[in-house]
């Protein structure tokens, strides 16, 4: 068995370091439509559980009504009254069709009524963003 020399150890260390420092190959992006509705909520921070219940219901409703839910997010650290949702669609026309379906969906209507009755959403704003770079 050959003995390990200082030179061979340093060469091995350099090769390992170079391998770790090189960027990872790009991973394929999930199949997400190019247009995303970013919803920013100002919520009552004392009703986080109600907002979480509201978000969980949308996880069932949104896909059924024709959009792709990327996720709902509650604040973890920092500002405690801002939450977000990301909903992907192929186009603004597809978003309008999805909105029409969600307004007539019985579970969707019940979830809207739940939010209105509990009043945990203080403000809501929607922006449409498009993906520029895929990971």
URUR-V276299 format. One record per residue. N is the residue number from 0. RES is the residue in three letters. SS is DSSP state (A for helix, B for strand, O for the rest). Layout:
# URUR-V276299
((N:RES:SS) (N:RES:SS))
This chain:
# URUR-V276299
((0:UNK:O) (1:UNK:O) (2:UNK:O) (3:UNK:O) (4:UNK:O) (5:UNK:A) (6:UNK:A) (7:UNK:A) (8:UNK:A) (9:UNK:A) (10:UNK:A) (11:UNK:A) (12:UNK:A) (13:UNK:A) (14:UNK:A) (15:UNK:A) (16:UNK:A) (17:UNK:A) (18:UNK:A) (19:UNK:A) (20:UNK:A) (21:UNK:O) (22:UNK:O) (23:UNK:O) (24:UNK:O) (25:UNK:O) (26:UNK:O) (27:UNK:O) (28:UNK:O) (29:UNK:O) (30:UNK:O) (31:UNK:O) (32:UNK:O) (33:UNK:O) (34:UNK:B) (35:UNK:B) (36:UNK:B) (37:UNK:B) (38:UNK:B) (39:UNK:B) (40:UNK:B) (41:UNK:B) (42:UNK:B) (43:UNK:O) (44:UNK:A) (45:UNK:A) (46:UNK:A) (47:UNK:A) (48:UNK:A) (49:UNK:A) (50:UNK:A) (51:UNK:A) (52:UNK:A) (53:UNK:A) (54:UNK:A) (55:UNK:A) (56:UNK:A) (57:UNK:A) (58:UNK:A) (59:UNK:A) (60:UNK:A) (61:UNK:A) (62:UNK:A) (63:UNK:A) (64:UNK:O) (65:UNK:O) (66:UNK:O) (67:UNK:B) (68:UNK:B) (69:UNK:B) (70:UNK:B) (71:UNK:B) (72:UNK:B) (73:UNK:O) (74:UNK:O) (75:UNK:O) (76:UNK:O) (77:UNK:O) (78:UNK:O) (79:UNK:O) (80:UNK:O) (81:UNK:B) (82:UNK:B) (83:UNK:B) (84:UNK:B) (85:UNK:B) (86:UNK:B) (87:UNK:B) (88:UNK:B) (89:UNK:O) (90:UNK:O) (91:UNK:A) (92:UNK:A) (93:UNK:A) (94:UNK:A) (95:UNK:A) (96:UNK:A) (97:UNK:A) (98:UNK:A) (99:UNK:A) (100:UNK:A) (101:UNK:A) (102:UNK:A) (103:UNK:A) (104:UNK:O) (105:UNK:A) (106:UNK:A) (107:UNK:A) (108:UNK:A) (109:UNK:A) (110:UNK:A) (111:UNK:A) (112:UNK:A) (113:UNK:A) (114:UNK:A) (115:UNK:A) (116:UNK:A) (117:UNK:A) (118:UNK:O) (119:UNK:O) (120:UNK:B) (121:UNK:B) (122:UNK:B) (123:UNK:B) (124:UNK:B) (125:UNK:B) (126:UNK:B) (127:UNK:B) (128:UNK:B) (129:UNK:B) (130:UNK:O) (131:UNK:O) (132:UNK:O) (133:UNK:O) (134:UNK:O))
